[in-house]
């Protein structure tokens, strides 16, 4: 009888121990699942920039904006070359941002409601078209040192920051469309340039044509009635001048400028036609920004080219830019410069 009681007690103790082990195992698994879920809902970033091949921004009250990697460059809305610097600023956020803090439970519903009204949805895709990540960007926090974000399908928003950056992250995804476009006026390798025609409508004697030939370059006055100088032009100066067109960037894409039509009606200071060896042409016109906006005296002669601080530029594609003279002044050479 005593042995039977002992066996029953042992069995009872074993069942109690088994129940305790099962309960602890269940609780541990539940905690691990919860930790895993928390880690997942904080994981906003992609490991490397190279993984991201397409970015779609859906912004409240604005058109959807897309960025797609094509070869070695990014295309904006499949039409324009995107500004590499501005895109790289987004990629830094998408690969390096970190959690700064967790908003309080009382603030969560307010944050999510604000995201519904004015959030920026970000969708990232790889080269196969598979979704890498989707999340919504809310407003910057009150101090401006972080930004509310919420992963798609999750309930808990977080405050995210970019280490080393003093400021919020939203502005990198909320630029006007013209800020996302590439601002290079010229990006022409000299080996691809067949001819450059530079015309100064108010200073015809300084106008010229620089053409590539088997010996290097050939210089002639633009106006056939202008006298040709008897001495040979400097080959080094001609070669250097063509190289100037390798990389010249604008200050601003300014298509929204209200005085654009008035400026276009004025005689430009310079008209530059660049012809590539494949036959395509870039026909650009330059006006003094200072003469129109700052009401300074207009310029006429090549010798005055460095007087304004800026120029307006209109491309043959219909875009309107402002450029700085300290960058573009070197292409306003005259015929006599090459001797």
C-alpha positions as CSV (number, residue, x, y, z in Angstrom):
1,X,0.0,0.0,0.0
2,X,2.8,2.4,0.9
3,X,4.6,1.6,-2.4
4,X,1.4,2.3,-4.3
5,X,1.1,5.8,-2.6
6,X,4.8,6.5,-3.4
7,X,4.3,5.6,-7.1
8,X,1.2,7.9,-7.3
9,X,3.1,10.7,-5.7
10,X,6.1,10.3,-8.1
11,X,3.7,10.3,-11.0
12,X,1.9,13.4,-9.7
13,X,5.3,15.2,-9.2
14,X,6.3,14.2,-12.7
15,X,3.1,15.5,-14.2
16,X,3.5,18.8,-12.3
17,X,7.1,19.1,-13.5
18,X,6.1,18.3,-17.1
19,X,3.4,20.9,-16.9
20,X,5.8,23.5,-15.5
21,X,8.4,22.7,-18.3
22,X,5.6,23.0,-20.9
23,X,4.4,26.3,-19.5
24,X,7.9,27.8,-19.4
25,X,8.6,26.5,-22.9
26,X,5.4,28.0,-24.2
27,X,6.0,31.3,-22.5
28,X,9.6,31.4,-23.8
29,X,8.4,30.7,-27.3
30,X,5.7,33.4,-27.0
31,X,8.3,35.9,-25.8
32,X,10.6,35.0,-28.6
33,X,7.8,35.5,-31.1
34,X,7.0,38.8,-29.6
35,X,10.6,39.9,-29.7
36,X,10.9,38.7,-33.3
37,X,7.8,40.7,-34.2
38,X,9.1,43.8,-32.5
39,X,12.4,43.4,-34.3
40,X,10.6,43.0,-37.6
41,X,8.4,46.1,-37.2
42,X,11.5,48.2,-36.5
43,X,13.3,46.9,-39.6
44,X,12.8,49.8,-42.0
45,X,16.1,49.5,-43.9
46,X,17.5,47.5,-46.8
47,X,21.0,46.1,-46.4
48,X,22.7,47.8,-49.4
49,X,22.0,50.5,-51.9
50,X,22.6,48.1,-54.7
51,X,19.6,46.0,-53.8
52,X,17.3,48.9,-54.4
53,X,16.4,49.2,-58.1
54,X,13.2,51.2,-57.9
55,X,11.7,53.7,-55.4
56,X,8.1,54.8,-55.6
57,X,6.9,57.8,-53.5
58,X,3.2,58.3,-53.0
59,X,2.8,61.7,-51.5
60,X,-0.6,63.1,-50.2
61,X,-2.0,65.7,-52.6
62,X,0.8,65.2,-55.2
63,X,1.6,63.0,-58.2
64,X,3.2,59.7,-57.5
65,X,7.0,59.9,-58.1
66,X,9.2,57.0,-59.3
67,X,12.9,56.5,-59.4
68,X,14.3,53.6,-61.4
69,X,17.9,52.6,-61.8
70,X,18.8,52.3,-65.5
71,X,22.4,51.3,-66.1
72,X,24.6,53.6,-64.1
73,X,22.0,56.2,-63.5
74,X,18.6,56.8,-61.9
75,X,15.6,57.9,-64.1
76,X,12.8,60.1,-62.7
77,X,9.4,59.0,-63.8
78,X,11.0,57.0,-66.6
79,X,11.7,60.3,-68.5
80,X,14.3,62.5,-66.9
81,X,17.7,61.7,-65.4
82,X,17.5,62.1,-61.7
83,X,19.9,64.2,-59.6
84,X,22.4,61.7,-58.3
85,X,23.1,63.7,-55.1
86,X,19.4,63.9,-54.1
87,X,18.8,60.2,-54.9
88,X,21.8,59.3,-52.8
89,X,20.5,61.3,-49.9
90,X,17.3,59.1,-50.0
91,X,19.4,55.9,-50.3
92,X,21.4,56.9,-47.2
93,X,18.1,57.0,-45.2
94,X,16.9,53.7,-46.7
95,X,20.0,51.8,-45.8
96,X,21.3,53.5,-42.6
97,X,18.5,55.0,-40.6
98,X,18.1,53.7,-37.0
99,X,15.4,53.7,-34.4
100,X,15.6,56.7,-32.1
101,X,12.6,56.1,-29.8
102,X,9.2,54.6,-29.4
103,X,6.3,57.0,-29.2
104,X,4.0,56.7,-26.1
105,X,0.8,54.7,-26.4
106,X,-1.2,57.9,-26.0
107,X,0.5,59.5,-29.0
108,X,0.3,56.5,-31.3
109,X,-3.2,57.0,-32.6
110,X,-2.6,60.7,-33.3
111,X,0.6,59.9,-35.2
112,X,-1.2,57.3,-37.3
113,X,-4.1,59.6,-38.0
114,X,-1.6,62.3,-39.2
115,X,0.1,59.7,-41.4
116,X,-3.3,58.9,-43.0
117,X,-3.7,62.6,-43.9
118,X,-0.2,63.6,-45.0
119,X,2.1,60.6,-44.9
120,X,4.5,59.7,-47.6
121,X,4.3,56.0,-48.6
122,X,7.6,54.6,-49.7
123,X,7.8,51.3,-51.8
124,X,11.1,49.7,-52.6
125,X,11.7,47.1,-55.2
126,X,14.6,44.9,-56.3
127,X,15.8,44.1,-59.9
128,X,13.2,41.3,-60.2
129,X,10.3,43.7,-59.3
130,X,9.8,42.1,-55.9
131,X,8.9,44.4,-53.0
132,X,11.8,44.8,-50.6
133,X,10.1,47.2,-48.1
134,X,7.1,49.4,-47.7
135,X,6.5,52.0,-45.1
136,X,4.9,55.4,-44.4
137,X,6.9,58.5,-43.4
138,X,5.1,60.9,-41.0
139,X,6.1,64.3,-39.8
140,X,9.3,65.1,-38.1
141,X,9.1,65.1,-34.3
142,X,8.8,68.4,-32.5
143,X,12.5,68.8,-31.8
144,X,13.2,68.2,-35.5
145,X,15.7,65.5,-34.6
146,X,13.8,62.4,-35.9
147,X,10.9,61.4,-38.0
148,X,7.8,59.2,-37.4
149,X,7.7,56.0,-39.5
150,X,5.4,53.0,-39.7
151,X,6.1,49.8,-41.6
152,X,3.3,48.5,-43.8
153,X,1.1,46.1,-42.1
154,X,2.3,47.0,-38.6
155,X,0.6,49.0,-35.8
156,X,3.5,50.5,-33.9
157,X,5.1,53.7,-35.3
158,X,8.7,54.6,-34.4
159,X,10.9,57.6,-34.4
160,X,13.7,57.1,-36.9
161,X,17.0,59.0,-37.3
162,X,20.0,59.0,-39.5
163,X,23.2,58.8,-37.3
164,X,25.3,61.9,-37.8
165,X,22.5,63.9,-39.3
166,X,21.1,66.8,-37.2
167,X,17.5,67.0,-38.4
168,X,14.5,65.1,-39.7
169,X,14.3,62.7,-42.6
170,X,11.0,63.6,-44.2
171,X,12.4,66.5,-46.4
172,X,14.5,64.0,-48.4
173,X,11.3,62.5,-49.7
174,X,9.3,65.6,-50.0
175,X,11.3,67.7,-52.5
176,X,9.6,69.6,-55.3
177,X,9.8,67.6,-58.5
178,X,12.3,70.0,-60.1
179,X,14.8,69.3,-57.2
180,X,14.8,65.6,-58.0
181,X,15.8,66.2,-61.7
182,X,19.4,66.2,-62.8
183,X,20.7,69.8,-63.1
184,X,23.6,69.3,-65.4
185,X,23.3,71.5,-68.5
186,X,26.3,69.9,-70.2
187,X,27.8,66.4,-69.6
188,X,29.5,65.9,-72.9
189,X,32.7,63.9,-73.4
190,X,35.0,65.8,-75.8
191,X,35.4,62.6,-78.0
192,X,31.7,62.8,-78.8
193,X,31.6,66.5,-79.8
194,X,31.6,67.3,-83.5
195,X,31.1,71.0,-83.4
196,X,30.4,74.0,-81.1
197,X,28.9,77.1,-82.5
198,X,29.0,80.2,-80.2
199,X,27.0,83.2,-81.3
200,X,26.9,86.6,-79.5
201,X,24.0,88.4,-81.2
202,X,25.3,91.8,-80.0
203,X,28.9,91.0,-80.6
204,X,29.1,89.2,-83.9
205,X,32.9,89.7,-84.3
206,X,33.4,87.5,-81.2
207,X,31.2,84.6,-82.5
208,X,32.9,81.5,-83.7
209,X,32.6,77.8,-84.8
210,X,34.9,75.2,-83.4
211,X,34.8,71.9,-85.4
212,X,36.5,68.6,-84.8
213,X,38.7,67.3,-87.6
214,X,41.4,64.7,-88.2
215,X,44.1,67.0,-87.0
216,X,42.2,68.1,-83.8
217,X,40.0,71.2,-84.1
218,X,39.3,73.8,-86.7
219,X,38.3,77.4,-85.7
220,X,36.4,79.8,-88.0
221,X,34.5,83.0,-87.5
222,X,30.7,82.4,-87.3
223,X,30.0,85.2,-89.7
224,X,31.5,84.4,-93.1
225,X,32.0,88.1,-93.7
226,X,34.2,88.4,-90.6
227,X,37.9,88.5,-91.3
228,X,39.9,85.3,-90.6
229,X,43.0,85.8,-88.6
230,X,46.2,84.8,-90.5
231,X,47.9,83.0,-87.7
232,X,46.9,79.5,-86.5
233,X,44.8,79.2,-83.3
234,X,46.3,77.7,-80.2
235,X,45.6,73.9,-80.3
236,X,45.8,73.6,-76.5
237,X,43.2,76.3,-76.0
238,X,40.8,74.7,-78.4
239,X,41.2,71.3,-76.8
240,X,40.7,72.8,-73.3
241,X,37.6,74.7,-74.4
242,X,35.9,71.6,-75.7
243,X,36.7,69.8,-72.4
244,X,34.8,72.6,-70.5
245,X,31.6,71.0,-71.7
246,X,32.3,67.7,-69.9
247,X,30.5,68.7,-66.7
248,X,28.6,72.0,-66.2
249,X,25.8,72.0,-63.7
250,X,23.0,74.5,-63.2
251,X,22.1,76.2,-59.9
252,X,18.4,75.6,-60.3
253,X,15.8,74.2,-62.7
254,X,13.4,77.2,-62.8
255,X,10.5,76.2,-65.1
256,X,8.1,77.9,-62.7
257,X,9.7,81.3,-63.1
258,X,6.8,83.8,-63.8
259,X,9.0,86.1,-65.9
260,X,10.2,83.4,-68.2
261,X,8.3,84.6,-71.3
262,X,9.4,88.1,-70.8
263,X,13.1,87.0,-70.7
264,X,12.7,84.8,-73.7
265,X,11.4,87.8,-75.7
266,X,14.8,89.6,-75.1
267,X,17.8,89.2,-77.2
268,X,20.1,86.7,-75.5
269,X,23.6,87.4,-74.6
270,X,24.8,84.1,-76.2
271,X,23.5,81.2,-78.1
272,X,25.5,78.0,-78.1
273,X,24.8,75.1,-80.4
274,X,26.6,71.9,-79.6
275,X,26.5,69.1,-82.2
276,X,27.4,65.6,-81.2
277,X,29.1,63.2,-83.6
278,X,25.9,61.1,-83.7
279,X,24.1,64.2,-85.1
280,X,22.0,65.3,-82.1
281,X,22.2,68.9,-81.1
282,X,21.9,71.0,-77.9
283,X,20.7,74.5,-78.7
284,X,20.9,76.7,-75.6
285,X,20.3,80.4,-75.1
286,X,21.8,82.5,-72.3
287,X,20.5,85.8,-70.8
288,X,21.9,87.9,-68.0
289,X,19.9,87.1,-64.8
290,X,21.2,90.2,-63.1
291,X,20.0,92.5,-65.9
292,X,16.5,91.2,-65.6
293,X,16.1,90.5,-61.9
294,X,18.5,93.0,-60.3
295,X,18.0,95.6,-63.0
296,X,21.7,96.0,-63.7
297,X,22.9,97.2,-67.0
298,X,22.6,94.5,-69.7
299,X,25.8,93.1,-71.3
300,X,26.6,93.2,-74.9
301,X,30.3,92.3,-75.5
302,X,32.2,89.1,-74.6
303,X,34.5,91.2,-72.4
304,X,31.5,91.8,-70.1
305,X,30.6,88.1,-69.8
306,X,31.9,87.8,-66.2
307,X,30.0,90.9,-65.0
308,X,26.7,89.2,-64.1
309,X,26.7,86.7,-61.2
310,X,24.1,84.5,-62.9
311,X,22.5,83.7,-66.2
312,X,19.2,82.3,-67.3
313,X,19.5,79.3,-69.7
314,X,16.8,77.9,-72.0
315,X,17.4,74.5,-73.5
316,X,16.0,73.2,-76.8
317,X,14.0,70.8,-74.6
318,X,12.1,73.8,-73.2
319,X,13.6,73.7,-69.7
320,X,14.6,77.0,-68.0
321,X,17.5,77.1,-65.6
322,X,19.7,79.6,-63.6
323,X,23.5,79.0,-63.7
324,X,26.3,80.7,-61.9
325,X,28.9,82.7,-63.8
326,X,31.7,81.3,-61.7
327,X,30.9,77.9,-63.2
328,X,29.8,78.8,-66.8
329,X,31.9,81.9,-67.4
330,X,34.7,79.9,-69.0
331,X,32.5,78.9,-72.0
332,X,31.8,82.6,-72.9
333,X,35.0,82.9,-74.9
334,X,35.4,85.0,-78.0
335,X,37.0,84.3,-81.4
336,X,40.2,86.1,-80.4
337,X,40.6,84.1,-77.2
338,X,42.1,81.1,-79.2
339,X,45.1,83.1,-80.5
